[in-house]
Amino acid sequence: MRIAVVGARGQLGAAVAEACGAAHETVTFTRADLDTTDDAAVAAAMARVRPNAIVNASAYTNVDGAEDEPVTALKVNALAVRALARAAETHGAALVDVQTGGLSASTSLQTSDFQAAATVPQGASLSAANANGAWSEGVLTAAAAAAVSKTGATQFRIYFQFDDNDDGRPDYVGFYSGDNATAANRPQLVVRYQ
Ligand SMILES: NC(=O)c1ccc[n+]([C@@H]2O[C@H](COP(=O)([O-])OP(=O)(O)OC[C@H]3O[C@@H](n4cnc5c(N)ncnc54)[C@H](OP(=O)(O)O)[C@@H]3O)[C@@H](O)[C@H]2O)c1
């Protein structure tokens, strides 16, 4: 897992960075690396590092000073948190539409698949994979499970909840298909009887 620790020169940040560094790929940002009050810099840094988790240990901690510099205190302790939160949720969850049979006439990929109505839209949302090649998992709603064909083909369409973060960079979500040559790569549909 890749963890970004922001405010890494502070008391908390240094301790968190040390604890995370033992078990995870940890990318640290001191104030010199990243001023959290600079929204664009925050977005760019997180887009570059693409962490699985962000720990924000940056803070305006001079309690008396906050009376003299309320705007700076507000920027660091409130607005910067918003910028970091936004950087963490640029695309939202990966959602799954379920289609009994093919989204278009054929089950092979068609341009019209992207816009076609699905039997059950948003039948599941997937967990964020910890790394490339790691599993994403989701549980189908009852309606989505019912749309899975027991005798023929079923198609799943996976997409980001939010279309774009307008950062001018390409965004990818990639999955192996059910007919991938390596069996271990293929998506799995796990059926649990309760
Ligand atoms: N320490 C504790 O025991 C403890 C316990 C519970 C909760 N907390 C909370 O944890 C947070 C951090 O506390 P702390 O004790 O670690 O404080 P700290 O030692 O004063 O560290 C705060 C860090 O934030 C950095 N910072 C300030 N403004 C910044 C900005 N605009 N951009 C990027 N970094 C900025 C500072 O950078 P510089 O080093 O360059 O000044 C400093 O390294 C606070 O919210 C505090 O309430 C701390």
The ligand as an SDF file (V2000), in Angstrom:
LIG
                    3D

 48 52  0  0  0  0  0  0  0  0999 V2000
    1.3030   15.8170   18.8360 N   0  0  0  0  0  0  0  0  0  0  0  0
    0.3270   15.1840   19.4610 C   0  0  0  0  0  0  0  0  0  0  0  0
    0.5020   14.5170   20.4930 O   0  0  0  0  0  0  0  0  0  0  0  0
   -1.0630   15.2180   18.8650 C   0  0  0  0  0  0  0  0  0  0  0  0
   -2.0700   14.4870   19.4910 C   0  0  0  0  0  0  0  0  0  0  0  0
   -3.3590   14.4860   18.9500 C   0  0  0  0  0  0  0  0  0  0  0  0
   -3.6370   15.2420   17.8210 C   0  0  0  0  0  0  0  0  0  0  0  0
   -2.6490   15.9740   17.2470 N   0  0  0  0  0  0  0  0  0  0  0  0
   -2.9970   16.7460   16.0520 C   0  0  0  0  0  0  0  0  0  0  0  0
   -2.1300   16.4060   15.0080 O   0  0  0  0  0  0  0  0  0  0  0  0
   -1.9040   17.5440   14.1930 C   0  0  0  0  0  0  0  0  0  0  0  0
   -0.3950   17.7960   14.0960 C   0  0  0  0  0  0  0  0  0  0  0  0
    0.0900   18.0460   15.4020 O   0  0  0  0  0  0  0  0  0  0  0  0
    1.6430   18.0840   15.7300 P   0  0  0  0  0  0  0  0  0  0  0  0
    1.7780   18.0070   17.1990 O   0  0  0  0  0  0  0  0  0  0  0  0
    2.3640   17.0710   14.8890 O   0  0  0  0  0  0  0  0  0  0  0  0
    1.9980   19.5770   15.2660 O   0  0  0  0  0  0  0  0  0  0  0  0
    3.3740   20.1440   14.7350 P   0  0  0  0  0  0  0  0  0  0  0  0
    4.5220   19.4140   15.3430 O   0  0  0  0  0  0  0  0  0  0  0  0
    3.2920   21.6310   14.9460 O   0  0  0  0  0  0  0  0  0  0  0  0
    3.3530   19.7880   13.1880 O   0  0  0  0  0  0  0  0  0  0  0  0
    2.5190   20.4600   12.2620 C   0  0  0  0  0  0  0  0  0  0  0  0
    3.1910   20.3450   10.9420 C   0  0  0  0  0  0  0  0  0  0  0  0
    2.3370   20.9390    9.9860 O   0  0  0  0  0  0  0  0  0  0  0  0
    3.1850   21.6150    9.0710 C   0  0  0  0  0  0  0  0  0  0  0  0
    2.4700   22.6690    8.3760 N   0  0  0  0  0  0  0  0  0  0  0  0
    1.9640   23.8070    8.8570 C   0  0  0  0  0  0  0  0  0  0  0  0
    1.4070   24.5290    7.8890 N   0  0  0  0  0  0  0  0  0  0  0  0
    1.5650   23.8210    6.7320 C   0  0  0  0  0  0  0  0  0  0  0  0
    1.2280   24.0340    5.3870 C   0  0  0  0  0  0  0  0  0  0  0  0
    0.5650   25.1470    4.9850 N   0  0  0  0  0  0  0  0  0  0  0  0
    1.5590   23.0920    4.4770 N   0  0  0  0  0  0  0  0  0  0  0  0
    2.1960   21.9580    4.8490 C   0  0  0  0  0  0  0  0  0  0  0  0
    2.5610   21.7010    6.1230 N   0  0  0  0  0  0  0  0  0  0  0  0
    2.2460   22.6280    7.0660 C   0  0  0  0  0  0  0  0  0  0  0  0
    4.3140   22.1910    9.8950 C   0  0  0  0  0  0  0  0  0  0  0  0
    5.3930   22.4650    9.0350 O   0  0  0  0  0  0  0  0  0  0  0  0
    6.7700   23.0990    9.5650 P   0  0  0  0  0  0  0  0  0  0  0  0
    7.5000   21.9680   10.2210 O   0  0  0  0  0  0  0  0  0  0  0  0
    7.4570   23.6020    8.3530 O   0  0  0  0  0  0  0  0  0  0  0  0
    6.3730   24.1690   10.5280 O   0  0  0  0  0  0  0  0  0  0  0  0
    4.5620   21.0560   10.8600 C   0  0  0  0  0  0  0  0  0  0  0  0
    5.5480   20.1730   10.3810 O   0  0  0  0  0  0  0  0  0  0  0  0
   -2.6840   18.6930   14.8290 C   0  0  0  0  0  0  0  0  0  0  0  0
   -3.9560   18.7800   14.1910 O   0  0  0  0  0  0  0  0  0  0  0  0
   -2.8450   18.2350   16.2560 C   0  0  0  0  0  0  0  0  0  0  0  0
   -3.9860   18.8130   16.8700 O   0  0  0  0  0  0  0  0  0  0  0  0
   -1.3810   15.9590   17.7270 C   0  0  0  0  0  0  0  0  0  0  0  0
  1  2  1  0
  2  3  2  0
  2  4  1  0
  4  5  1  0
  4 48  2  0
  5  6  2  0
  6  7  1  0
  7  8  2  0
  8  9  1  0
  8 48  1  0
  9 10  1  0
  9 46  1  0
 10 11  1  0
 11 12  1  0
 11 44  1  0
 12 13  1  0
 13 14  1  0
 14 15  2  0
 14 16  1  0
 14 17  1  0
 17 18  1  0
 18 19  2  0
 18 20  1  0
 18 21  1  0
 21 22  1  0
 22 23  1  0
 23 24  1  0
 23 42  1  0
 24 25  1  0
 25 26  1  0
 25 36  1  0
 26 27  1  0
 26 35  1  0
 27 28  2  0
 28 29  1  0
 29 30  1  0
 29 35  2  0
 30 31  1  0
 30 32  2  0
 32 33  1  0
 33 34  2  0
 34 35  1  0
 36 37  1  0
 36 42  1  0
 37 38  1  0
 38 39  2  0
 38 40  1  0
 38 41  1  0
 42 43  1  0
 44 45  1  0
 44 46  1  0
 46 47  1  0
M  CHG  2   8   1  16  -1
M  END
$$$$
